[in-house]
Amino acid sequence: MNGGAGLHLGDDERRDWLRLIRSENVGPVTFRELLDHFGSAAAALTALPRLAERGGRRVRVASSAEAEDEMAALAAIDARLVAIGEPDYPAWLAAADGAPPLIALRGNPACLAAPMVAVVGSRNASVVGRKFAARMAGELGAAGLTVASGLARGIDAAAHEGSLATGTVAVFAGGLERPYPPDNLELAARILDRGAHLSEMPINWQPRGRDFPRRNRIISGLAMGVVVVEAAERSGSLITARRAADQGRLVFAVPGSPLDPRAAGSNRLLKEGATLVTEAEDVIAALRPMLAGAPAQGGRGRLGEPDRPPPEPPAGAAGDDRRLVLEALGPSPVAIDEVIRFTGLTPALVHLVLIELDLAGRLERHPGQRVSLI
């Protein structure tokens, strides 16, 4: 299964997409809003400085030279950028809210075309936990499923090890030239024999703490379901499980001893309704009804289809419109549809004001098409 929707970017358009997503304060949702509104990355890049200034600040726009250098560096390691909607972009990730518009791919694209399951868990996992994760990953791979994980120590590494023979996907928190942790470099190299590396970050990006939750949303977005083998309370694995639930994916958990803090989070997932699994067949049986159908695309329509909004109103009226949107927003998340109803403005105009605020660093986006002021 893949995310192909007939899109094939030319070199210039791919460079413009890369420039846009690498520009300051442009995340995946803002990228989609800009393309929906302006119809192309080139047009959005032209409008970007003006939009940000109307929101209250200036932003740095990535240059053509920077984008071309990044694309050349990817090509030098036999990697490339895949755009959402292109045939090699994974269908389940494309259907997730906030999917990266571009992913850097290195390795075998065929493993992205198979249905995927994520296997995640504790970094300081028990010997039994690692053995179980490796065995489950191997059995899932033998059943035709690609196993995705985050290349971390412990359960992630065991899941990759167990599925090397059938192809596994490692999602990086940093760039493709910055695998983390360093002690898994040899494992990362072996993954490329049949599997793939994925990242949404610049090729030489050194991962920081806040990049790992971003990475986790891609792991869960790739997969039809997420299996948590061991997870402590407040662990990254629980973030992945929450992302999976928000994305409409199935959440599985392996029970552990109540006396082992490494199982406290996974046991809590079971109390909250996760599916209990003790063998790979439990996961396969639960996913079987989902294997026949492709997921529906997430977001507001296809990327790059402009809203074709009416001409912008005069400066004074636009100022009034921005004031109305600001009055509708606050520190608590609110649905964008509610902002539209509250203000009485057209959806296109509300989304344009939200883009301005987002570019100015004054807006936070939340799951479920909700926003709040920072």
HULINDA-V740754 format. One record per residue. N is the residue number from 1. RES is the residue in three letters. PHI is phi in whole degrees, -180 to 180 (* if undefined). Layout:
n: [N;N]
res: [RES;RES]
phi: [PHI;PHI]
This chain:
n: [1;2;3;4;5;6;7;8;9;10;11;12;13;14;15;16;17;18;19;20;21;22;23;24;25;26;27;28;29;30;31;32;33;34;35;36;37;38;39;40;41;42;43;44;45;46;47;48;49;50;51;52;53;54;55;56;57;58;59;60;61;62;63;64;65;66;67;68;69;70;71;72;73;74;75;76;77;78;79;80;81;82;83;84;85;86;87;88;89;90;91;92;93;94;95;96;97;98;99;100;101;102;103;104;105;106;107;108;109;110;111;112;113;114;115;116;117;118;119;120;121;122;123;124;125;126;127;128;129;130;131;132;133;134;135;136;137;138;139;140;141;142;143;144;145;146;147;148;149;150;151;152;153;154;155;156;157;158;159;160;161;162;163;164;165;166;167;168;169;170;171;172;173;174;175;176;177;178;179;180;181;182;183;184;185;186;187;188;189;190;191;192;193;194;195;196;197;198;199;200;201;202;203;204;205;206;207;208;209;210;211;212;213;214;215;216;217;218;219;220;221;222;223;224;225;226;227;228;229;230;231;232;233;234;235;236;237;238;239;240;241;242;243;244;245;246;247;248;249;250;251;252;253;254;255;256;257;258;259;260;261;262;263;264;265;266;267;268;269;270;271;272;273;274;275;276;277;278;279;280;281;282;283;284;285;286;287;288;289;290;291;292;293;294;295;296;297;298;299;300;301;302;303;304;305;306;307;308;309;310;311;312;313;314;315;316;317;318;319;320;321;322;323;324;325;326;327;328;329;330;331;332;333;334;335;336;337;338;339;340;341;342;343;344;345;346;347;348;349;350;351;352;353;354;355;356;357;358;359;360;361;362;363;364;365;366;367;368;369;370;371;372;373;374]
res: [MET;ASN;GLY;GLY;ALA;GLY;LEU;HIS;LEU;GLY;ASP;ASP;GLU;ARG;ARG;ASP;TRP;LEU;ARG;LEU;ILE;ARG;SER;GLU;ASN;VAL;GLY;PRO;VAL;THR;PHE;ARG;GLU;LEU;LEU;ASP;HIS;PHE;GLY;SER;ALA;ALA;ALA;ALA;LEU;THR;ALA;LEU;PRO;ARG;LEU;ALA;GLU;ARG;GLY;GLY;ARG;ARG;VAL;ARG;VAL;ALA;SER;SER;ALA;GLU;ALA;GLU;ASP;GLU;MET;ALA;ALA;LEU;ALA;ALA;ILE;ASP;ALA;ARG;LEU;VAL;ALA;ILE;GLY;GLU;PRO;ASP;TYR;PRO;ALA;TRP;LEU;ALA;ALA;ALA;ASP;GLY;ALA;PRO;PRO;LEU;ILE;ALA;LEU;ARG;GLY;ASN;PRO;ALA;CYS;LEU;ALA;ALA;PRO;MET;VAL;ALA;VAL;VAL;GLY;SER;ARG;ASN;ALA;SER;VAL;VAL;GLY;ARG;LYS;PHE;ALA;ALA;ARG;MET;ALA;GLY;GLU;LEU;GLY;ALA;ALA;GLY;LEU;THR;VAL;ALA;SER;GLY;LEU;ALA;ARG;GLY;ILE;ASP;ALA;ALA;ALA;HIS;GLU;GLY;SER;LEU;ALA;THR;GLY;THR;VAL;ALA;VAL;PHE;ALA;GLY;GLY;LEU;GLU;ARG;PRO;TYR;PRO;PRO;ASP;ASN;LEU;GLU;LEU;ALA;ALA;ARG;ILE;LEU;ASP;ARG;GLY;ALA;HIS;LEU;SER;GLU;MET;PRO;ILE;ASN;TRP;GLN;PRO;ARG;GLY;ARG;ASP;PHE;PRO;ARG;ARG;ASN;ARG;ILE;ILE;SER;GLY;LEU;ALA;MET;GLY;VAL;VAL;VAL;VAL;GLU;ALA;ALA;GLU;ARG;SER;GLY;SER;LEU;ILE;THR;ALA;ARG;ARG;ALA;ALA;ASP;GLN;GLY;ARG;LEU;VAL;PHE;ALA;VAL;PRO;GLY;SER;PRO;LEU;ASP;PRO;ARG;ALA;ALA;GLY;SER;ASN;ARG;LEU;LEU;LYS;GLU;GLY;ALA;THR;LEU;VAL;THR;GLU;ALA;GLU;ASP;VAL;ILE;ALA;ALA;LEU;ARG;PRO;MET;LEU;ALA;GLY;ALA;PRO;ALA;GLN;GLY;GLY;ARG;GLY;ARG;LEU;GLY;GLU;PRO;ASP;ARG;PRO;PRO;PRO;GLU;PRO;PRO;ALA;GLY;ALA;ALA;GLY;ASP;ASP;ARG;ARG;LEU;VAL;LEU;GLU;ALA;LEU;GLY;PRO;SER;PRO;VAL;ALA;ILE;ASP;GLU;VAL;ILE;ARG;PHE;THR;GLY;LEU;THR;PRO;ALA;LEU;VAL;HIS;LEU;VAL;LEU;ILE;GLU;LEU;ASP;LEU;ALA;GLY;ARG;LEU;GLU;ARG;HIS;PRO;GLY;GLN;ARG;VAL;SER;LEU;ILE]
phi: [*;-137;-95;-62;-129;89;-82;-142;-76;-78;-60;-65;-69;-63;-63;-67;-60;-65;-58;-67;-72;-90;-76;-60;67;-101;-101;-58;-71;-63;-57;-61;-60;-65;-68;-61;-79;-101;90;-156;-67;-61;-66;-65;-62;-64;-82;-55;-60;-64;-63;-65;-64;-66;-80;122;-159;-100;-127;-89;-99;-61;-87;-62;-64;-62;-64;-65;-63;-65;-64;-68;-65;-65;-61;-67;-110;60;-118;-155;-95;-117;-92;-59;102;-80;-57;-87;-82;-61;-63;-70;-69;-61;-82;-83;-60;74;-63;-61;-66;-133;-122;-87;-119;-131;117;-90;-68;-63;-70;-80;-82;-84;-61;-119;-129;-94;-124;-136;172;-67;-72;-98;-68;-73;-60;-64;-62;-66;-62;-65;-62;-65;-66;-63;-62;-63;-72;-65;-63;-64;-86;96;-101;-88;-95;-111;-160;-111;66;-75;-65;80;-63;-57;-62;-64;-64;-64;-58;-69;-116;-59;-69;-107;105;-134;-113;-103;-101;-90;-80;-106;-78;-63;-90;-130;-60;-141;-83;-60;-73;-106;-62;-67;-63;-58;-65;-69;-59;-70;-60;-129;-108;-150;-110;-130;-157;-101;-93;-56;-56;-106;-69;-84;-65;-114;-56;-75;-78;-72;-61;-62;-60;-63;-68;-74;-57;-70;-68;-66;-103;-76;-155;-121;-104;-103;-88;-139;-156;-77;-62;59;-97;-63;-64;-70;-62;-61;-64;-66;-59;-60;-63;-62;-87;78;-91;-78;-117;-116;-141;-96;-68;-136;-65;-62;-89;-101;-61;-70;-108;-61;-70;-67;-65;-66;-57;-63;-63;-89;114;-64;-78;-75;-130;-126;-158;-61;-61;-61;-71;-61;-65;-70;-85;-52;-64;-90;-70;-81;-116;-82;-71;-75;-65;-84;80;-102;85;-70;-64;91;-96;-65;-67;50;-70;-66;-54;-64;-71;-58;-55;-64;-65;-62;-62;-64;-65;-64;-62;-62;-66;-62;-65;-79;-102;-162;-72;-93;-61;-136;-68;-61;-60;-69;-62;-62;-66;-65;-84;74;-86;-69;-55;-62;-71;-62;-63;-65;-64;-64;-61;-58;-66;-64;-63;-83;75;-107;-126;-116;-102;-125;-57;78;56;-116;-139;-149;-83;-96]
